[in-house]
Amino acid sequence: MAEAQSGTGQLQEQKKGLLIAVSASVDKIISHFGAARNLVQKAQLGDSRLSPDVGHLVLTTLCPALHALVADGLKPFRKDLITGQRRSSPWSVVEASVKPGSCTHSMGSLYSQVSRLAPLSSSRSRFHAFILGLLNTKQLELWFSTLQEDAGLLSLLYLPTGFFSLARGSCPSLATELLLLLQPLSVLTFHLDLLFEHHHHLPLGLQQAPAPSGPPPALQQTMQAVLHWGGRLAQTLRGTSGEATTDSSTPSTRPPPGSWWDQLTQASRVYASGGTEGFPLLRRPSSWLPPTVSVLALVKRGTPPEVPPEEPVKEPACMVQADRAVRALCDHTAAGPDQLSFQRGEVLRVISTVDEDWLRCGRDGVEGLVPVGYTSLVL
């Protein structure tokens, strides 16, 4: 009896080691977002195109930790009607968990989307892409909860000594602790490229090297560039006039040409342009990058008085139009007679502000309501 209890205790300690790895990765991701000072910077830090560091961080910490946890105690083979048996992997757990009736429609759609991505040739890369998609849709915690509740699936895929088998049976605290560790990620907003690992040529199963005493120079440059760009955008939306002073005082801290700053500047044009090769743009949900009250105040206030320039230039006229116009970030079909339909990239003239969620805009003599979350201010 004592030997059985001792064996169970050793198993619990081994499984807690898997949870420690998950906890450490979540802490690093939260620290990455901790540098944001406003909603604009927070959204930038969660977008792998504007801040590649978040993609590297998720793929080198969270994905390996979750891969090891899902693979723990997995049976080497599972029965297959065609081949007789095939080797099991965390991706086969995903395949079995998204069968009709056992998951939400969005999870099934994500699985189908990942399965159709031809560049993802290995089961590990497909599993990583599935985790990135769950972070984008804030369903990572939900997927693990759904998997844990399917007793028949767990008995089919896992040995009795596996993490999920123990969490389902004699150690339910393991499942509770895992869900608590993943909860903070549901609060953060991610916009991760499902092909990030393929585009950046990361080795499969890359494990993060021991962290040095301070952040690497490349990470420092990227963080400085993101915070600098986000701060300037926030100042522009508030209508402040300190841009000239900022430009004259920041050359010493701005990264040199050809560094992460150039990549960040090019990536920032993804939403305004028609998309780049290999990066199909999806319809952006209205909750992504919600506008602050200062944006609406800027639209209400109109154009501030400007000092006549010494030389006749056309920039003041452009600024007058920019302050009263917004650009559509996605295609939108009007849901009612009082709304305005538009396509991504169209510039809409702002007529008035209805509330924090709606603007009254016009285009080609037609007026209607436009969701604020589907537009960006033309700067």
N, C-alpha and C positions, 0 to 999 in steps of 0.2 A: 504493500500500500504506500509505504514511504517512498519507495523507488518510483512508483507511478507519479506521485505528486512532484517528486524532484524532476522527473522527465518533463512533466507539463510546465513546471516553472522555467526550465531551460528553453523550452519552445517559446514561451511568452517573451522571454528576454531576447531571443533571436528575432521575433516579430517586431518587438519594440525598436530594434535597430533599423528596420525598414521604415518605421514611422519617424524616427529621428532624421533620416535622410530627407523625407518629405517635408518635415518641419523646417529643416535648414534651407531647403530650396524656396519654400514659401516666404521665409524671412528675407531672403535676398531679393526676391521680386518686390516685396512690400517696400524694402529700402530703396529700390530703384525708383519707385513712384514717390517716395518721400521727399525728393528734391523739388517737386512741382509746387509752385506758389499760387497757381490759379488753374481754372478749368482748362484753359487753352494748353498750358504746359502739361497738365495731367493727361490730356488726350494725345498729345504728341509723344509722350513717353510710353504710351501703350500701343503705338502704331509702329510696326516693324519696318515700314518704309521710311518713316521720318526718324525713327530711333532704332537702328538695327541692333543696338545693344540688348533691347528687350527680347528680340528673337533669339540671340545667342544665349541669353540668360535662361530662358525657358527651355531651350533645347539641350543645354549642358548641365542643368541642375534638376528641374522639375520632371522633364520627360524621362531621363534615366532612372530617377527615384520611383516614379510610378510604373515604369516598365519592369523594374526589379520586383516591385510589390505584386503586380498582377501575375508575373511569371512564377512567384513563389509557390511551390507545391503543385504546379501544373503537371498533369499527367503527360508523359512523353508523347503519346499518340492518342488519337481519337478515331472512332470508327467513321468510315466514309463509304457511301453506297457505290461509288465508282471505283475507287482505288483500294477499297478494303480498309485502309487506315492511312492517316496522314499525320505529320508531325504537328504537335500543338505549339502555339505561341500566343503572346498577348493579343496579337491581331485576330487570332481565331476566337479568342474570348469576345472581342468586339463583334465579330461576325455572328456569334451565337446569341449575343445579348440584344441585338437589334432586330431580331425576328419579329414579324408582325404581331401586334398585341402585347408585346413585352416592353415597348419603349414608346417615347413620344414621336410624333411625326417628324419633328425637326431633327431628332437624332437619326432617324432612318434616312432622312434627306442628306444629312452630313455624311453618313456611312456611304451612301451611293455616290456622293460627290468625290470623296476620297478614293473610292474604288476605281473611279474613272480617270484618275490622274495618272497618266502613263509614265511620267518621270519617276514615280514612286514604285520602284521595282521590288523592294524588299518589304517583308512584313514589319520590320522595325520602323522603317521610314513611314509606312502607312499608319502605324500606331501613333507615332509622333505627330503626324498631321491631324489625326483624329483628336488628340489631346489639344492641339492648337485650336481646332474648330470648337471644341467644348468650352475653351476659355473665351472665344469670341462670342459665343451664345450664352455664356454664364450658366452652363449646364454640367460642369465638371463634377460638382458635388452630387447633382441629381443622378448622373450616370452611375457613380459608385454606389449610391444608395439603392438604385434599381437593381444593380448587379447583386448586391448583398441580400436582397429580399427574395431572389429566385433560388430557392433551395434545390430544386431539381436540376437546374443548370450547374450549380456549384458541385453537386455530387457527381455529375457527369464529367466535368472538366478537371476537378481538383482531387488530390489525395487528402486523406484525413488530417495530415500534418500541415497542409497549406494554410496561408494567412486567412483566406476567406472562409475556409472550412472551420478553423478554430474560432474566428470571429462570429460565425453563424451558430457554433455549438457552445463549447465550454468557456470561451473568452469573448463575450459580446462587447466588452469594454474596448477591444481593439477596433471594432467597426465604428463605435461612437467617437473614439479619439481621431480616427482618420477623417471623418466628416467634419469634426471641429477644426482640424488643421486646414481643410480645404475651403472652409467658409469665407475667410477674408478675400479669396480670389474672386468670389462672386460679386463683391462690391466694386472691384476695379473694372475699368473698361479697356478691353483688348481689341486690337484690329491687326491680327497676325496673318501673314501670308502663309497659306497652307503649303506652298512650295518653297518656303524660306530655306529649309535644309538643302533642297536641290539647287536653288539659285546661288547659295553661298558655299556650296561644295563642302559641307561639313562632313567629316568622316562619320560613318555609322557608329552609334554607341559611344560617341565622344564623351569622355568624362572630364570634368573640370579639374585643372591642375590645382595644387594647394595655393590658396590665395596669398599674395604677398602682403606686407604690412600696410601698403597703401594702394589705391586704385592705379591701374596701368595708365600711362600717358594717353593712349588712344581713348580710353574710357573717359578720362578727364576732359579731353578736347571735345568729345561728343556731348558730354553733359553740359559743358560750358556753352557749346553752340546751341543746343536745344533750349536751355534756359534763356540765353541771350535773344534768340529768335522769338521764343514765346513771350518774353517780356516786352519786346518791341511791338509785337502784334497786340498784346493786351493794352499797351499805351495808346496805340493807334485807335483801337476800338473805344477807348475812353475819351478820345479827342484831345489828348495831351499834346503839347507842342515841344517836347524835349528831344525830338529825334535828332536835331542838328547837334545838340550837346552830346547826346549819346554816341553819335557817329564820330565826333572829334575826340571822345575820351576813351573809346574802346579798342583802338587798333592794337594796343599792347597786349590785350587779353584775347583777341580773336585769333583762332588757329590760322596757320599759314595757308596760302593757296594750294589746292590739290589735296587738302587733308579732309577730315570728316566733314568740315563745314561745307565744302563744295558738294559732297555727296548729299548732305542734308538739304542744301538749297535746291538741288535737282529733284530730290524726292518730294519736296514740298509742292511741286507742280503737278503731282499725280492727280489730285482731286480737281484741279482747274482744267487739266488737259483731257483729251479723249481717252486716256489710258496708254500704257506702254506695253510693248510686246511681252507676253508671258504674265501680265498682271491684269487680268480682267477685273473691271470695277463692278462691285456688287452694289445694289441699292442700299444706301446708308440709312439705318433706322433713325427715327427722329430723336431718340434718346442719346445718340452719339454726339458728343460735343454740343451740349445745349447752350444756347446763347445766354450771356449774362445780362443783368438789368442795364449795364452800361451801354450795351449795343443798342437797346431800345431808346435809351436816353439820347444817344448820338443821333438816331434817326429823327426823334422828336425835335431835337434842338436845331437841326439843320446845319448849314455851313457857317463856321465862325468867320468873322470879318478878317480879311487878309490885308497885309500891308502891300501897297503897289510895288512891284519889283522895279529895280533900276532899269532893266532891259526888258523889252516886250517879249514875253515867253507865253507858251500856251498851257503851261502846267496849271495855273489857277483855274482855268476853265475846266480842265479835266478833273480837278479835285472837286469842283462843285457838282459835277455829274456823278463822281464816284461816291460822294457822301449820300447821295439820294438814290442809289441803285444797289441791287443785290444780284448775285449770280446763282443760278440753280445748280445744286450739287448732284441731282439725280432726276430721272424722269418721274413725273407725277401726273396722274389722271384725276380730274376733279371728282370728288365724291358727292357733290351737291351743286345746285345751280348758282350758289353764291361763291364757289371756289373757282380758282384759275388753274387750268392745265398748262404744263410747261415741260420742256425737255432739258436734260442736263447740258449745262454750258450757256443757256440763254440768260441774257441780262434783262432784269425786270426793273421797271421804274417804281420806286416806292412813293405811294400816294399818302398814306397815313399809317399809323400804328394802332392796331385794334387792342391787343393786350400782349402779354409776354410770349404767347405762342403763335400769334397770327399777325401778318402784315397785309394791308390792302395795296396791291400792286397793279400795274397796268402794262400792257404790251400790245402794240398794233391796234390801239383803240379799244381794247377789251380790258375790263377791270374785274378783279375778284380777289378772294382771300388766298393767301399763300402761307404754308407752315414755315415758321421761322427756322426750325431745325433742318429744313431742306435747302437752306440758302446760306450764302456767305457774303459778307459785306465787301463790295468792290472797293479796294483800297487804292 
